[in-house]
Amino acid sequence: MATTQVSVPLGPIKPRDPARAADPTVAVHGVSKWFGTKVAVSDVSCSFGPGITGLLGPNGAGKTTLLRMITGLLHPSEGTVSVFGTDPLRDPAVYRRIGFVPEDDAVYGYLSVRDLVRYAAELSRHDSSAAVVDAAIEKVHLLDAADRPIAEYSKGMRQRAKVAAALVNEPDLLVLDEPLNGADPTQRAILIALFHELAAAGRTIIVSSHVLAEVERMTDRVIAILDGKLAAAGGIRAIRAAMTHIPHKVRIDSDEPRILGKALLDLPAVVGVHFEDGGLEVQTSNLAALGTALPAVSINLSVRVTRFEPVDASLESVFRHLLSIRR
């Protein structure tokens, strides 16, 4: 018997929201958190899935508050948080699947890392045997100092100790708040390699940082927040592009500022030029293009340039620009 195929129009396909993970294990919907009159997080919606996601933003942006709501340490003032399909505040059993590394030390200095990791295992009702504890410590390369008091550790070593404590229960979700603060280059390499290993095993890892280059070493997916609001989401390349093309102010000093300033106004990338304190403040729509063109301009004019410094090329300025576009 012949069959008839019917074509059903599906309508236009909407592009996937970059703030939403393809296979979410953690979902944040319309979440706000305020403390009295201070709004720490405002109407944030995003999700996280297996692999590493960077939670990026300047200090005070609301990253820690958002992470504490995800881990169930804070109750949202509005909105909902779902971790593995459940509300962590209503289902404490999900805590056994979560590992959390807070930004603050919050560790008794008299404890050794072996004591700390064993205590973390007991709190999560996980196997706290010596073999399991030592396996977690070995992952962060601290076995040789496992019995020293944490008070004697460097900042980077304390960071690794906290990571070991978070890993002892073999969590499916690892939440890390500024885990590389205070770590030297070797310690950073150890932790980043560990995070990649965990991500490759299918774990969901959320890493907060205020340093774009730091996040770039760990992942290409970023959720960026500023002033408690979602400022951007997507790949590192998009953030990099935003840093290149947002309006910037650049300080340029030379031996002939007025001659140089008049010539720079003819460049497509230059929006405006102001004379200030014997130098130039140049407004540009493309920082990279200005930097590329400046040497040729100065040579043609026989002008000597002694300073070229973006005065607002910070991560915060990028996020503020992106946030203004979203409004």
Wavefront OBJ file of the C-alpha trace (Angstrom):
o trace
v 0.000 0.000 0.000
v 1.448 3.372 -0.998
v 1.980 5.961 1.708
v 1.529 9.650 1.344
v 4.107 11.985 2.822
v 2.778 15.246 4.143
v 5.071 18.214 4.503
v 4.271 20.325 7.545
v 5.623 23.873 7.523
v 7.703 24.400 10.641
v 8.167 28.133 10.336
v 11.433 29.970 10.803
v 14.035 28.279 13.004
v 15.087 30.516 15.834
v 18.805 30.570 16.638
v 19.682 29.014 19.954
v 20.181 31.470 22.793
v 23.948 31.388 23.562
v 23.129 31.760 27.256
v 21.405 28.367 27.135
v 23.418 25.143 27.139
v 22.486 22.477 24.600
v 22.186 19.770 27.265
v 21.618 21.658 30.538
v 22.292 20.150 33.928
v 21.942 23.500 35.726
v 19.189 25.945 34.759
v 18.763 29.482 36.090
v 15.507 31.225 35.185
v 14.668 34.851 35.960
v 16.824 34.831 39.090
v 17.251 37.946 41.211
v 18.809 38.383 44.628
v 18.784 41.455 46.796
v 20.079 42.214 50.263
v 17.984 45.026 51.694
v 18.158 47.791 49.085
v 21.221 46.329 47.327
v 20.488 44.294 44.181
v 23.262 41.723 43.706
v 21.720 39.740 40.821
v 18.940 41.012 38.563
v 16.730 38.803 36.372
v 19.443 36.441 35.122
v 18.478 33.492 32.921
v 21.105 31.037 31.669
v 22.060 27.385 31.861
v 25.126 25.186 32.130
v 25.847 21.731 30.764
v 28.647 19.143 30.691
v 32.054 20.665 30.085
v 33.508 23.932 31.348
v 31.635 27.228 31.319
v 33.351 30.421 32.389
v 31.329 32.827 34.529
v 33.078 36.057 33.672
v 32.764 39.523 35.150
v 34.641 42.210 37.086
v 34.850 42.053 40.854
v 31.492 42.881 42.417
v 29.515 41.889 39.314
v 27.380 39.334 41.162
v 29.264 36.155 40.244
v 29.626 34.845 43.793
v 25.963 35.513 44.617
v 24.860 33.617 41.506
v 27.121 30.668 42.327
v 25.824 30.525 45.886
v 22.258 30.349 44.596
v 23.220 27.538 42.218
v 24.776 25.560 45.065
v 21.813 26.158 47.365
v 23.694 28.360 49.832
v 21.431 31.321 49.062
v 17.725 31.463 48.309
v 16.780 33.544 45.232
v 14.620 36.568 45.985
v 12.899 35.854 42.664
v 13.198 33.173 40.003
v 14.199 29.522 40.113
v 17.339 27.406 40.067
v 17.346 23.778 38.970
v 20.295 21.421 39.464
v 19.940 18.004 37.833
v 16.213 18.658 37.585
v 15.659 19.563 41.227
v 15.748 22.608 43.504
v 18.837 22.264 45.728
v 17.059 24.099 48.544
v 14.179 21.610 48.512
v 16.176 18.451 47.821
v 19.356 18.348 49.966
v 20.249 14.950 48.486
v 21.512 16.765 45.379
v 24.349 18.235 47.458
v 26.093 14.871 47.217
v 26.458 15.539 43.497
v 27.896 19.040 43.951
v 31.444 20.139 44.717
v 31.956 23.798 45.654
v 35.188 25.792 45.943
v 34.416 29.186 47.535
v 36.505 32.260 46.819
v 37.178 32.808 50.522
v 39.491 30.411 52.323
v 36.957 29.556 55.070
v 39.281 26.781 56.274
v 40.609 26.173 59.774
v 44.336 26.762 59.596
v 45.211 24.027 62.070
v 43.729 21.341 59.809
v 45.929 19.469 57.388
v 44.690 18.977 53.843
v 44.162 15.306 54.714
v 41.929 16.361 57.635
v 40.041 18.810 55.430
v 39.380 16.332 52.633
v 38.327 13.597 55.060
v 35.943 16.020 56.772
v 34.450 17.009 53.392
v 33.885 13.341 52.552
v 32.146 12.722 55.874
v 29.908 15.783 55.420
v 28.729 14.479 52.038
v 28.332 10.961 53.485
v 30.865 9.691 50.980
v 33.582 7.115 51.442
v 36.160 8.771 53.721
v 38.704 5.968 53.693
v 42.401 6.821 53.475
v 42.602 5.571 49.890
v 39.749 7.796 48.704
v 41.038 10.839 50.593
v 44.563 10.406 49.245
v 43.249 9.949 45.713
v 41.555 13.364 45.882
v 44.701 14.972 47.267
v 46.833 13.356 44.572
v 44.663 14.974 41.886
v 45.893 18.399 43.006
v 49.493 17.261 43.584
v 49.549 17.870 47.354
v 50.289 14.414 48.752
v 53.794 15.411 49.773
v 52.329 18.149 52.010
v 49.142 16.354 53.051
v 49.895 16.412 56.789
v 51.111 19.999 57.072
v 48.733 22.548 58.669
v 46.938 24.540 56.011
v 48.010 27.731 57.829
v 51.518 27.028 56.489
v 50.317 26.775 52.880
v 50.764 29.455 50.266
v 47.620 30.973 48.744
v 47.960 28.747 45.681
v 48.353 25.625 47.801
v 45.262 26.534 49.817
v 43.341 26.874 46.571
v 44.391 23.358 45.564
v 43.460 22.046 49.012
v 39.929 23.430 48.598
v 39.667 21.817 45.161
v 40.702 18.446 46.645
v 37.990 18.770 49.295
v 35.414 19.554 46.602
v 36.449 16.537 44.521
v 36.454 13.856 47.206
v 32.762 13.012 46.695
v 33.324 12.712 42.911
v 30.748 15.416 42.100
v 28.848 15.614 38.836
v 28.769 19.414 39.221
v 31.886 21.331 40.236
v 31.420 25.033 41.044
v 34.629 27.043 41.384
v 34.672 30.666 42.527
v 37.917 32.354 41.393
v 39.903 29.105 41.910
v 43.137 30.436 40.374
v 43.483 33.484 42.622
v 46.917 33.495 44.204
v 48.163 30.482 42.254
v 51.545 30.699 40.544
v 51.928 29.638 36.886
v 52.752 26.023 37.782
v 49.799 25.725 40.152
v 47.512 27.291 37.544
v 48.659 24.755 34.961
v 47.961 21.882 37.396
v 44.428 23.110 38.142
v 43.535 23.931 34.537
v 44.713 20.493 33.377
v 42.584 18.922 36.121
v 39.504 20.912 35.099
v 39.946 19.794 31.488
v 40.249 16.178 32.618
v 37.043 16.409 34.645
v 35.206 18.093 31.782
v 36.311 15.366 29.368
v 34.737 12.841 31.752
v 31.335 14.553 31.329
v 31.251 16.645 34.508
v 29.587 20.055 34.565
v 32.114 22.669 35.634
v 31.369 26.339 36.303
v 34.443 28.520 36.834
v 34.131 32.167 37.790
v 36.864 34.685 37.044
v 37.393 38.375 36.378
v 40.294 37.634 34.001
v 39.356 36.953 30.373
v 42.723 35.391 29.458
v 42.392 33.026 32.426
v 38.988 31.774 31.296
v 40.253 31.509 27.715
v 42.745 28.831 28.808
v 39.924 26.703 30.168
v 36.937 27.063 27.853
v 35.399 28.794 24.871
v 31.935 29.169 26.442
v 31.333 32.206 28.598
v 28.478 33.679 30.597
v 29.375 37.294 31.350
v 27.627 39.409 33.987
v 27.963 43.010 35.086
v 26.123 44.842 37.862
v 24.198 41.626 38.494
v 22.831 41.463 34.946
v 23.579 39.180 32.027
v 25.912 41.209 29.788
v 26.970 38.642 27.189
v 27.034 34.926 26.457
v 28.727 32.743 23.901
v 32.256 32.076 22.753
v 35.484 33.752 23.755
v 35.935 34.944 20.160
v 32.756 36.997 20.435
v 34.020 38.604 23.637
v 37.385 39.273 22.008
v 35.649 40.855 19.026
v 33.647 43.047 21.372
v 36.853 44.181 23.044
v 38.245 45.154 19.647
v 35.259 47.031 18.264
v 33.630 48.822 21.178
v 34.228 52.581 21.389
v 37.517 53.185 23.170
v 39.454 56.151 24.470
v 43.199 56.086 23.859
v 45.868 58.368 25.295
v 48.530 59.249 22.711
v 51.569 61.406 23.565
v 53.873 62.797 20.892
v 56.249 65.684 20.226
v 53.683 67.265 17.848
v 50.232 66.457 19.255
v 48.284 69.012 17.173
v 49.781 67.883 13.879
v 49.205 64.235 14.774
v 45.667 64.880 16.026
v 44.646 66.622 12.797
v 45.941 63.683 10.726
v 44.249 61.075 12.922
v 40.861 62.684 12.308
v 41.124 61.502 8.701
v 41.246 57.842 9.779
v 37.932 55.923 9.496
v 38.514 54.339 12.903
v 38.809 57.692 14.690
v 35.598 59.216 16.049
v 37.074 62.240 17.798
v 40.274 63.841 19.085
v 40.702 66.008 22.181
v 43.827 67.759 23.407
v 44.440 67.068 27.064
v 47.452 67.734 29.336
v 49.799 68.177 26.399
v 48.689 64.983 24.693
v 45.778 63.526 22.770
v 42.717 61.638 23.908
v 41.494 59.796 20.836
v 38.066 58.187 20.590
v 38.111 55.193 18.255
v 35.545 52.675 17.032
v 38.259 50.099 16.272
v 41.201 49.931 18.627
v 43.121 47.413 16.504
v 42.749 49.492 13.325
v 43.999 52.622 15.076
v 46.992 50.768 16.478
v 47.829 49.438 13.021
v 47.526 52.809 11.262
v 49.329 54.969 13.827
v 52.955 53.980 12.957
v 52.512 54.860 9.270
v 50.840 58.189 10.119
v 53.596 59.167 12.544
v 56.357 58.239 10.068
v 54.747 60.211 7.243
v 54.505 63.285 9.482
v 57.946 62.779 11.070
v 56.194 62.818 14.437
v 57.561 60.831 17.382
v 54.948 58.896 19.400
v 55.951 58.226 23.018
v 52.745 56.770 24.415
v 49.784 54.737 23.157
v 47.581 53.577 26.013
v 43.884 52.617 26.024
v 42.399 54.325 29.054
v 39.144 52.363 29.222
v 39.984 49.023 27.586
v 39.121 47.096 30.730
v 36.905 44.041 30.894
v 34.355 46.142 32.767
v 34.175 48.708 29.963
v 33.548 45.913 27.473
v 30.700 44.504 29.536
v 29.137 47.926 30.066
v 29.082 48.449 26.304
v 27.545 45.021 25.689
v 24.967 45.633 28.401
v 23.970 48.967 26.831
v 23.399 47.207 23.496
v 21.109 44.587 25.117
v 18.866 47.235 26.720
l 1 2 3 4 5 6 7 8 9 10 11 12 13 14 15 16 17 18 19 20 21 22 23 24 25 26 27 28 29 30 31 32 33 34 35 36 37 38 39 40 41 42 43 44 45 46 47 48 49 50 51 52 53 54 55 56 57 58 59 60 61 62 63 64 65 66 67 68 69 70 71 72 73 74 75 76 77 78 79 80 81 82 83 84 85 86 87 88 89 90 91 92 93 94 95 96 97 98 99 100 101 102 103 104 105 106 107 108 109 110 111 112 113 114 115 116 117 118 119 120 121 122 123 124 125 126 127 128 129 130 131 132 133 134 135 136 137 138 139 140 141 142 143 144 145 146 147 148 149 150 151 152 153 154 155 156 157 158 159 160 161 162 163 164 165 166 167 168 169 170 171 172 173 174 175 176 177 178 179 180 181 182 183 184 185 186 187 188 189 190 191 192 193 194 195 196 197 198 199 200 201 202 203 204 205 206 207 208 209 210 211 212 213 214 215 216 217 218 219 220 221 222 223 224 225 226 227 228 229 230 231 232 233 234 235 236 237 238 239 240 241 242 243 244 245 246 247 248 249 250 251 252 253 254 255 256 257 258 259 260 261 262 263 264 265 266 267 268 269 270 271 272 273 274 275 276 277 278 279 280 281 282 283 284 285 286 287 288 289 290 291 292 293 294 295 296 297 298 299 300 301 302 303 304 305 306 307 308 309 310 311 312 313 314 315 316 317 318 319 320 321 322 323 324 325 326 327
